Every structure is written in C-alpha cells, then in structure tokens.
Amino acid sequence: MLKKLFVVAAAMLVTACASPYVATPYDRASANITSIAVVDDALPEKPMAYEVASVGSNFGLIGALVDAGIQVERQNAVHKALEAIDFDAESRLEARLSEKLQADGYAVALLPEQARPKREFLETYPDSNGAEAYLDVVVSGYGYLSSGAGQPFRPYVQAQVKLVRVSDGAKLMENTIVSNPLYAAEGVVTLTPNPEYAFNNRSELLADPNRLAAGIEDALFNVADTAARLMH
C-alpha cells in the first residue's frame, strides 16, 4: 500500500526534477501525417484523491501507515462514487481526443484492447489498421490532488503523449502535459485547473458524484485538447 502511494507521489513530482524536460515538437508539414491510430489503455484503473504532506505523515512510521490507509480509503471512496454513476474516464478522454483530431483534419481510429503493463509508452505497437502514425497517450495519474492539509482538492492529470510514425518507428512528437502540478517545470506543458471544481475535503468530494466526475472530465478534456493542439 505504501509502495503504491510512493509511486503516485513520484509521478506527481516528475516536474520537480533538476534537469529540464525536453519535448519533441511536431512539424506537421514535414511529417505529412493524415491518419492516426490512438492507442488504448491510457488511464490507470482508479482515479486518485491524494493529499500531499498530510498531518498524519509527520508522525514517523506509524503516522505514515495511518496516512497511507486514509489515502487509500479516500481513493477507493472516490472510485466507488464514480462507478455508481457509470463514469468512464478512459472513453471520455479517447472520444474527446478523437473529436479534436478529426476537427483538425486527421482520420482517427482507436486501437482497443491494448493492455499497458506499466504506466509508460508501449515498446511495440500492434497493427495500425492502415493509420500512418500511432498516438500513444500515457496518463500516470488523474483525479484530485490537495497540496497539503487544509488545502482544497482540485482536478489533477499528468499525461505523456507521443506520436510515432508507423513506417519506420520514428518519434514525431513527444510532450508531457500536467494539469494542477505541484511544481512548475521548464519544458512541461502546464495547465491550470478549473476553479469551479475545488473541494474543501473528503465529504465535499463525495457529496455530489456528478460534480466530482465533471471536474475530472474537465481536466481530461483540457489535456486532450492540448495534445491535439500540439499536432496542429
């Protein structure tokens, strides 16, 4: 349980690394890509509802264990609330991304049933169904994040996006997009969370599942829109 939480924390802190992140910008004219296959399994199984540096974590190992239990229980409660209203974050992200890419002139197909063993880009890709490039989207974390005890929970998404040409495997574009980061970082596309979806505590998070879902959807849509703009 602690290990999983530490992995989540490490993912959130990626933008605080000493070395600046270096993106690979997309040159649409030279790439000459007209059709894209969007790789499935972009999101983790569960959303997060994480509070950084909570009070309990300040009291040694026992405090850390208690804090880990609280964090997991909150995450599970949010997950169940979203399941109760049949909120499917994966399909929302894929649909929005496809919509924006198609509006920009790309032919788009989804490559379903592509299980991702880890929260990282795939090493090999399946048949592209005729598409000229793969769009690989990896969301390392999504849901809600509080920057500390007493601070509101706001929608959070961290995603990596990469465009790979089918014919030769060349990387045509790569970027990291973060909504509501803990730290701003050079080279990372940073998005501001919608202030409409701020929750003061766990009770507020769970009081209205539809608003809870709307906040996540809003952040995912913002990330999808940004990814599409990077390929304009």
Secondary structure, 3 states (H helix, E strand, C coil): CHHHHHHHHHHHHHHHCCCCCCCECCCHHHHCCCEEEEECCCCCCCCEEEECCCHHHHCHHHHHHHHHHHHHHHHHHHHHHHHHCCCCHHHHHHHHHHHHHHHCCCEEEEECCCCCCCCCCCCCCCCCCCCCEEEEEEEEEEEEEECCCCCCEEEEEEEEEEEEECCCCCEEEEEEEEECCCCCCCCCEEECCCHHHCECCHHHHHHCHHHHHHHHHHHHHHHHHHHHHCCC
